[in-house]
Amino acid sequence: MLLARKENATETYAKLKDEYLTIKALLNVSGVNLVDIDKIKE
């Protein structure tokens, strides 16, 4: 995801970010704490 952002692939980055946020929300609802392992900080 960071590579897509670095290469200025805006559409790819946007799609990956949407999928990332969906997965993150599902894991959060499941009780997985992602604060410690989340590398993507904006």
mmCIF file as gemmi writes it, N, C-alpha and C atoms, coordinates in Angstrom:
data_model
loop_
_atom_site.group_PDB
_atom_site.id
_atom_site.type_symbol
_atom_site.label_atom_id
_atom_site.label_alt_id
_atom_site.label_comp_id
_atom_site.label_asym_id
_atom_site.label_entity_id
_atom_site.label_seq_id
_atom_site.pdbx_PDB_ins_code
_atom_site.Cartn_x
_atom_site.Cartn_y
_atom_site.Cartn_z
_atom_site.occupancy
_atom_site.B_iso_or_equiv
_atom_site.pdbx_formal_charge
_atom_site.auth_seq_id
_atom_site.auth_asym_id
_atom_site.pdbx_PDB_model_num
ATOM 1 N N . MET Axp A 1 ? 0.821 -1.182 0 1 0 ? 1 A 1
ATOM 2 C CA . MET Axp A 1 ? 0 0 0 1 0 ? 1 A 1
ATOM 3 C C . MET Axp A 1 ? 0.868 1.25 0 1 0 ? 1 A 1
ATOM 4 N N . LEU Axp A 2 ? 1.894 1.243 0.788 1 0 ? 2 A 1
ATOM 5 C CA . LEU Axp A 2 ? 2.791 2.39 0.816 1 0 ? 2 A 1
ATOM 6 C C . LEU Axp A 2 ? 3.522 2.539 -0.51 1 0 ? 2 A 1
ATOM 7 N N . LEU Axp A 3 ? 3.826 1.421 -1.152 1 0 ? 3 A 1
ATOM 8 C CA . LEU Axp A 3 ? 4.49 1.467 -2.451 1 0 ? 3 A 1
ATOM 9 C C . LEU Axp A 3 ? 3.577 2.099 -3.497 1 0 ? 3 A 1
ATOM 10 N N . ALA Axp A 4 ? 2.307 1.781 -3.475 1 0 ? 4 A 1
ATOM 11 C CA . ALA Axp A 4 ? 1.36 2.386 -4.417 1 0 ? 4 A 1
ATOM 12 C C . ALA Axp A 4 ? 1.289 3.892 -4.19 1 0 ? 4 A 1
ATOM 13 N N . ARG Axp A 5 ? 1.343 4.299 -2.964 1 0 ? 5 A 1
ATOM 14 C CA . ARG Axp A 5 ? 1.314 5.736 -2.653 1 0 ? 5 A 1
ATOM 15 C C . ARG Axp A 5 ? 2.596 6.402 -3.133 1 0 ? 5 A 1
ATOM 16 N N . LYS Axp A 6 ? 3.714 5.743 -2.908 1 0 ? 6 A 1
ATOM 17 C CA . LYS Axp A 6 ? 5.017 6.287 -3.316 1 0 ? 6 A 1
ATOM 18 C C . LYS Axp A 6 ? 5.108 6.43 -4.833 1 0 ? 6 A 1
ATOM 19 N N . GLU Axp A 7 ? 4.544 5.478 -5.55 1 0 ? 7 A 1
ATOM 20 C CA . GLU Axp A 7 ? 4.596 5.506 -7.01 1 0 ? 7 A 1
ATOM 21 C C . GLU Axp A 7 ? 3.509 6.397 -7.603 1 0 ? 7 A 1
ATOM 22 N N . ASN Axp A 8 ? 2.739 7.061 -6.745 1 0 ? 8 A 1
ATOM 23 C CA . ASN Axp A 8 ? 1.675 7.97 -7.166 1 0 ? 8 A 1
ATOM 24 C C . ASN Axp A 8 ? 0.583 7.255 -7.95 1 0 ? 8 A 1
ATOM 25 N N . ALA Axp A 9 ? 0.289 6.035 -7.573 1 0 ? 9 A 1
ATOM 26 C CA . ALA Axp A 9 ? -0.806 5.272 -8.164 1 0 ? 9 A 1
ATOM 27 C C . ALA Axp A 9 ? -2.05 5.561 -7.336 1 0 ? 9 A 1
ATOM 28 N N . THR Axp A 10 ? -2.654 6.695 -7.585 1 0 ? 10 A 1
ATOM 29 C CA . THR Axp A 10 ? -3.714 7.196 -6.706 1 0 ? 10 A 1
ATOM 30 C C . THR Axp A 10 ? -4.934 6.284 -6.683 1 0 ? 10 A 1
ATOM 31 N N . GLU Axp A 11 ? -5.341 5.748 -7.826 1 0 ? 11 A 1
ATOM 32 C CA . GLU Axp A 11 ? -6.512 4.864 -7.841 1 0 ? 11 A 1
ATOM 33 C C . GLU Axp A 11 ? -6.233 3.57 -7.093 1 0 ? 11 A 1
ATOM 34 N N . THR Axp A 12 ? -5.046 3.008 -7.31 1 0 ? 12 A 1
ATOM 35 C CA . THR Axp A 12 ? -4.659 1.777 -6.617 1 0 ? 12 A 1
ATOM 36 C C . THR Axp A 12 ? -4.586 2.023 -5.115 1 0 ? 12 A 1
ATOM 37 N N . TYR Axp A 13 ? -3.982 3.132 -4.738 1 0 ? 13 A 1
ATOM 38 C CA . TYR Axp A 13 ? -3.86 3.458 -3.319 1 0 ? 13 A 1
ATOM 39 C C . TYR Axp A 13 ? -5.233 3.624 -2.678 1 0 ? 13 A 1
ATOM 40 N N . ALA Axp A 14 ? -6.136 4.305 -3.363 1 0 ? 14 A 1
ATOM 41 C CA . ALA Axp A 14 ? -7.473 4.529 -2.813 1 0 ? 14 A 1
ATOM 42 C C . ALA Axp A 14 ? -8.207 3.214 -2.607 1 0 ? 14 A 1
ATOM 43 N N . LYS Axp A 15 ? -8.105 2.303 -3.574 1 0 ? 15 A 1
ATOM 44 C CA . LYS Axp A 15 ? -8.769 1.001 -3.464 1 0 ? 15 A 1
ATOM 45 C C . LYS Axp A 15 ? -8.163 0.17 -2.325 1 0 ? 15 A 1
ATOM 46 N N . LEU Axp A 16 ? -6.843 0.153 -2.253 1 0 ? 16 A 1
ATOM 47 C CA . LEU Axp A 16 ? -6.175 -0.586 -1.184 1 0 ? 16 A 1
ATOM 48 C C . LEU Axp A 16 ? -6.527 -0.019 0.184 1 0 ? 16 A 1
ATOM 49 N N . LYS Axp A 17 ? -6.613 1.299 0.278 1 0 ? 17 A 1
ATOM 50 C CA . LYS Axp A 17 ? -6.944 1.928 1.554 1 0 ? 17 A 1
ATOM 51 C C . LYS Axp A 17 ? -8.357 1.549 1.979 1 0 ? 17 A 1
ATOM 52 N N . ASP Axp A 18 ? -9.301 1.535 1.023 1 0 ? 18 A 1
ATOM 53 C CA . ASP Axp A 18 ? -10.669 1.121 1.337 1 0 ? 18 A 1
ATOM 54 C C . ASP Axp A 18 ? -10.7 -0.308 1.87 1 0 ? 18 A 1
ATOM 55 N N . GLU Axp A 19 ? -9.983 -1.205 1.2 1 0 ? 19 A 1
ATOM 56 C CA . GLU Axp A 19 ? -9.949 -2.604 1.632 1 0 ? 19 A 1
ATOM 57 C C . GLU Axp A 19 ? -9.276 -2.742 2.997 1 0 ? 19 A 1
ATOM 58 N N . TYR Axp A 20 ? -8.21 -1.987 3.198 1 0 ? 20 A 1
ATOM 59 C CA . TYR Axp A 20 ? -7.492 -1.998 4.47 1 0 ? 20 A 1
ATOM 60 C C . TYR Axp A 20 ? -8.401 -1.562 5.619 1 0 ? 20 A 1
ATOM 61 N N . LEU Axp A 21 ? -9.16 -0.48 5.392 1 0 ? 21 A 1
ATOM 62 C CA . LEU Axp A 21 ? -10.048 0.014 6.436 1 0 ? 21 A 1
ATOM 63 C C . LEU Axp A 21 ? -11.175 -0.966 6.73 1 0 ? 21 A 1
ATOM 64 N N . THR Axp A 22 ? -11.662 -1.658 5.71 1 0 ? 22 A 1
ATOM 65 C CA . THR Axp A 22 ? -12.697 -2.667 5.904 1 0 ? 22 A 1
ATOM 66 C C . THR Axp A 22 ? -12.172 -3.817 6.749 1 0 ? 22 A 1
ATOM 67 N N . ILE Axp A 23 ? -11.001 -4.304 6.393 1 0 ? 23 A 1
ATOM 68 C CA . ILE Axp A 23 ? -10.393 -5.411 7.152 1 0 ? 23 A 1
ATOM 69 C C . ILE Axp A 23 ? -10.098 -4.975 8.583 1 0 ? 23 A 1
ATOM 70 N N . LYS Axp A 24 ? -9.592 -3.763 8.735 1 0 ? 24 A 1
ATOM 71 C CA . LYS Axp A 24 ? -9.274 -3.25 10.061 1 0 ? 24 A 1
ATOM 72 C C . LYS Axp A 24 ? -10.533 -3.16 10.926 1 0 ? 24 A 1
ATOM 73 N N . ALA Axp A 25 ? -11.642 -2.704 10.335 1 0 ? 25 A 1
ATOM 74 C CA . ALA Axp A 25 ? -12.896 -2.602 11.076 1 0 ? 25 A 1
ATOM 75 C C . ALA Axp A 25 ? -13.399 -3.985 11.485 1 0 ? 25 A 1
ATOM 76 N N . LEU Axp A 26 ? -13.324 -4.95 10.571 1 0 ? 26 A 1
ATOM 77 C CA . LEU Axp A 26 ? -13.766 -6.312 10.897 1 0 ? 26 A 1
ATOM 78 C C . LEU Axp A 26 ? -12.935 -6.917 12.019 1 0 ? 26 A 1
ATOM 79 N N . LEU Axp A 27 ? -11.641 -6.715 11.961 1 0 ? 27 A 1
ATOM 80 C CA . LEU Axp A 27 ? -10.777 -7.248 13.021 1 0 ? 27 A 1
ATOM 81 C C . LEU Axp A 27 ? -11.048 -6.551 14.349 1 0 ? 27 A 1
ATOM 82 N N . ASN Axp A 28 ? -11.304 -5.26 14.294 1 0 ? 28 A 1
ATOM 83 C CA . ASN Axp A 28 ? -11.592 -4.515 15.508 1 0 ? 28 A 1
ATOM 84 C C . ASN Axp A 28 ? -12.88 -5.006 16.156 1 0 ? 28 A 1
ATOM 85 N N . VAL Axp A 29 ? -13.901 -5.268 15.353 1 0 ? 29 A 1
ATOM 86 C CA . VAL Axp A 29 ? -15.165 -5.798 15.868 1 0 ? 29 A 1
ATOM 87 C C . VAL Axp A 29 ? -14.955 -7.185 16.467 1 0 ? 29 A 1
ATOM 88 N N . SER Axp A 30 ? -14.015 -7.933 15.899 1 0 ? 30 A 1
ATOM 89 C CA . SER Axp A 30 ? -13.722 -9.277 16.389 1 0 ? 30 A 1
ATOM 90 C C . SER Axp A 30 ? -12.901 -9.266 17.668 1 0 ? 30 A 1
ATOM 91 N N . GLY Axp A 31 ? -12.472 -8.091 18.093 1 0 ? 31 A 1
ATOM 92 C CA . GLY Axp A 31 ? -11.728 -7.983 19.341 1 0 ? 31 A 1
ATOM 93 C C . GLY Axp A 31 ? -10.223 -7.955 19.185 1 0 ? 31 A 1
ATOM 94 N N . VAL Axp A 32 ? -9.734 -7.837 17.966 1 0 ? 32 A 1
ATOM 95 C CA . VAL Axp A 32 ? -8.292 -7.78 17.741 1 0 ? 32 A 1
ATOM 96 C C . VAL Axp A 32 ? -7.838 -6.339 17.905 1 0 ? 32 A 1
ATOM 97 N N . ASN Axp A 33 ? -6.857 -6.104 18.767 1 0 ? 33 A 1
ATOM 98 C CA . ASN Axp A 33 ? -6.319 -4.771 18.995 1 0 ? 33 A 1
ATOM 99 C C . ASN Axp A 33 ? -5.219 -4.503 17.968 1 0 ? 33 A 1
ATOM 100 N N . LEU Axp A 34 ? -5.46 -3.584 17.073 1 0 ? 34 A 1
ATOM 101 C CA . LEU Axp A 34 ? -4.508 -3.288 16.003 1 0 ? 34 A 1
ATOM 102 C C . LEU Axp A 34 ? -3.613 -2.089 16.282 1 0 ? 34 A 1
ATOM 103 N N . VAL Axp A 35 ? -3.784 -1.465 17.423 1 0 ? 35 A 1
ATOM 104 C CA . VAL Axp A 35 ? -3.018 -0.264 17.735 1 0 ? 35 A 1
ATOM 105 C C . VAL Axp A 35 ? -1.525 -0.549 17.736 1 0 ? 35 A 1
ATOM 106 N N . ASP Axp A 36 ? -1.124 -1.657 18.297 1 0 ? 36 A 1
ATOM 107 C CA . ASP Axp A 36 ? 0.302 -1.965 18.423 1 0 ? 36 A 1
ATOM 108 C C . ASP Axp A 36 ? 0.926 -2.429 17.118 1 0 ? 36 A 1
ATOM 109 N N . ILE Axp A 37 ? 0.134 -3.01 16.216 1 0 ? 37 A 1
ATOM 110 C CA . ILE Axp A 37 ? 0.73 -3.553 14.989 1 0 ? 37 A 1
ATOM 111 C C . ILE Axp A 37 ? 0.412 -2.726 13.748 1 0 ? 37 A 1
ATOM 112 N N . ASP Axp A 38 ? -0.309 -1.642 13.889 1 0 ? 38 A 1
ATOM 113 C CA . ASP Axp A 38 ? -0.678 -0.815 12.748 1 0 ? 38 A 1
ATOM 114 C C . ASP Axp A 38 ? 0.516 0.019 12.301 1 0 ? 38 A 1
ATOM 115 N N . LYS Axp A 39 ? 1.04 -0.256 11.111 1 0 ? 39 A 1
ATOM 116 C CA . LYS Axp A 39 ? 2.205 0.471 10.596 1 0 ? 39 A 1
ATOM 117 C C . LYS Axp A 39 ? 1.824 1.705 9.797 1 0 ? 39 A 1
ATOM 118 N N . ILE Axp A 40 ? 0.596 1.754 9.319 1 0 ? 40 A 1
ATOM 119 C CA . ILE Axp A 40 ? 0.188 2.858 8.452 1 0 ? 40 A 1
ATOM 120 C C . ILE Axp A 40 ? -0.331 3.998 9.331 1 0 ? 40 A 1
ATOM 121 N N . LYS Axp A 41 ? 0.398 5.069 9.351 1 0 ? 41 A 1
ATOM 122 C CA . LYS Axp A 41 ? 0.029 6.257 10.105 1 0 ? 41 A 1
ATOM 123 C C . LYS Axp A 41 ? -0.028 7.415 9.121 1 0 ? 41 A 1
ATOM 124 N N . GLU Axp A 42 ? -1.161 8.086 9.088 1 0 ? 42 A 1
ATOM 125 C CA . GLU Axp A 42 ? -1.285 9.224 8.162 1 0 ? 42 A 1
ATOM 126 C C . GLU Axp A 42 ? -1.319 10.515 8.92 1 0 ? 42 A 1
